[in-house]
Amino acid sequence: MKQIQTQVTLVLVTVLLYSCASYGPKNKDLTGVLSNTQRNLISLQEKITASKEPNVKEAYEKLKLKSEELFPVLENCNDKYALTPEYVATLKETERRLSDMVKNYETISDKKYLINAIYQDYDAKLQTINNTAKNDATTKIKVIVNSNEEEGFFVFGKLSFEQGQDIKRFRFNQPTQNAVQDFVPGYYLFWLEKDGRVGVPELHLIMSSSGEEEKTLVLQTPK
């Protein structure tokens, strides 16, 4: 059974490798980011093996498999159609978070969540490459945010694995109901703020489905 799953994975990766369109200049930072990420994944595996945490190990195995699917596809897409700096920046932040997990493994209480969040981010990127019309990794998805009936909230966001960190990585330029901004496919936290009222960050997968490159979010209005 495992051999069949491996063969299916290889077929999917092969299809995606040859699906990226249009030749152009490559992003020179990508290879280094992916190489560092792979080293961090190996180091993280050693930590998990030593700690004997089955739930974390299971989450890690899914992430490792997803990285093995995604990274060759990204390299090929980058060779043919350069990844944007914004796209590579999200991958760089993932690499940094994995490095932090390796360094501080024993003191991190939400290891499974962090690993699953990175898995979801990678999966959104891979599925978007597969679903977009050109099958490339340069897609930016327009995210539109409103806040039900009450308007005028500013929208903030950060990467999903930054939960618990006091970071406002993204701020939409316009308040709701006119809040619109482009995002790289991935897994994010978004929330609303207005007049000292701060909403609870909500997790959202931002990805292209069937070639669609626009997503509308209705976020909970803070009390």
N, C-alpha and C positions, 0 to 999 in steps of 0.2 A: 504493500500500500504506500509506504513512504517513498519507494522508488518511482511509483506512478505520479505521486504529488511533485516530486523533484523534476520529472520529465515535463509535466504540465507547466511548472514554473519556468523551465528553460524555454519552452515554446512561447510563452507569453512575453518573456524578456526579449527573445529574438524578434518577435513581431514588433515590439515597441522600439527596439534598436533601429529598425529599418523604416520606422514611420515618421521620424522627425524630418521636417521639410526645410528647404532653402539653405544654401550655404552662405556663411557670413563670418565675421571675426569672432573668435571665441573669447569668453571671459577667462582671463588668466588666473583668477583667484580660485576657481572651482576645484581644480585638482587638489590643491593644498588643503582646502576645507574638507573635502571628502576623505582624503588620506588621514588627516588628523582625527576625523570622526571615527574612522575604522579602527584606529589605534585606541581611541577612548572606549569603543565598544568591546574590544578585546580585554582591556583592563577592567572594564565594568563586569564582564563575564567572570573574571577571576575573583572579584569581590563577591559576586553573587554565589559562586560555587563555594567559597569559603564560609559564607554566612548561612548557607543551607536554608534559604527561604523559598519554598516551592512556588508560592504565588508570584513572587518577584521573578523567579527563574522562568516561569511560564510566560509572563509578560515580555521578558527579555528575548526569549526565543522567537516570539512573533515579530518583535522589533528588528532583530538580526536578519530574519528572513526578508522582511520588507525592505531593509537597507540594501540587501543583496539584489533585490529586484530593481530598486529605484536608482542606485548609484551608476550602474553601467548605462542606463537610459539617459540620465542627466549628462554624463560625459559625452555620449553620442550626440544628444541634442545640442550641447554646447559647441561641439566641433562643427556642426552643420548650421546652427542658428543661435548665436551667442545668448546666453542667459543674461538677464538684466542685473545690474548691481543690486536692485531691491530684492530680487529672487535669491541671489547668492547670500545677501545679508541675513535672510531668515535662516538659511542653512548654517551660516556662521554662528548665529545665536544658539542654534541647536547643538552645535559642536562645543560651544562654551559651556552649555548646561550639562552636557555629558561629562565634560572635564571636571566640572564642579562636583558632580555626583561621585566621580571616582575619588576625588580628593577628600570629600566629606561624607563618604558612604555611611559610616557608622552612626552619624548624627542625623541623617535624613530620615524622617518618619513617613513620608509619602512617596517612597520609591516607586511603588507600583503605579500610582497615579502619574508620576512624571514620565515613566517609561511608556505607559499607554498613551499619554498626550503626544509624545514624540512620534509614536507609531501612527496615531491618527493624522498628524501633520504630514508625515511621509506618504501615507495612503491617499490623502487628498491630492497631493502633488502628482502621484503616479496615475491616479484615476483621471485627473484633469488632462494630463498628457495624452492619455488614451482616448478621451472624449472630444477634445477640441478638433475643429475642422482641419487645421494644419498639423495636428499631432506634434506640437512642439511644447517647450517648457517656458515660453515667454509670456504666457497669458496673464493679463491683469483683469481681475473681476471687479466690476463696479458694485459696491456695497451701498445700498440705500437704507437709511435708518429713520423710522418714525417712532413716536412715543404715544400711541393711541390718540386720545382727544386733546391732551395737553401738549402745547408746543414750547419751543425755545430752550430745550435741553442741549447742552454740549455733549458730544459723544466721544468717549475715550476707549482705547483698546490696548491690548498687549498680547504676546504670544501665550498660548494655552499653558505651557510649562512654566510660565512666570507667575502662576497663581501663588498668592501669599507674599509676593515681592511688591514693594511700594514703587511701582513703575507705571508711568503713563507713556507708553511707547508711541502710540498713535493718537492724534486728535483730529477729528473731522473739522474742516475749515468753516462749515456752516452748521448752525444749530438745527435741531429737528423743527419742522418737518422737511427741511431742505438739505439735510446732511447726506452728502454723497462723497465717496472716496474710492480710489482704486486700490485693490489688495492682491498680493501674490496668493495663489491657492495655498491653503493651510488650515490650521486649527487655532482659533483665536478666542480671547475673552473680550467682550464689549460691555460697557455700562454707560449710564447717563448721570449727568451732574447739573444742578441748577440751584443757585441761591443757598448753598450749603447743604442741599439735599444730594446724597450720593447713592446711586443704585448699586445693587449687588451684581458683580461681574457675571455675565452669562456666556457659556461656551457655545461656539458656533463653528461648524465646518464650512469653510469658504472654498468651494470647488466648482468646476464647470461640469454640468451634467448635460449630456447630449448636445454639447456645443454651446450651451447658454453661458453668457459671460456677464450676467447681472443677477444680483441677489438682494432681496428686500428683507430687512429684519424689523420686527416690532419688539422693542425692548421694554421691560417692565419699568413703569414710572416710579421713582423713589418716593417714599412717604416723607 
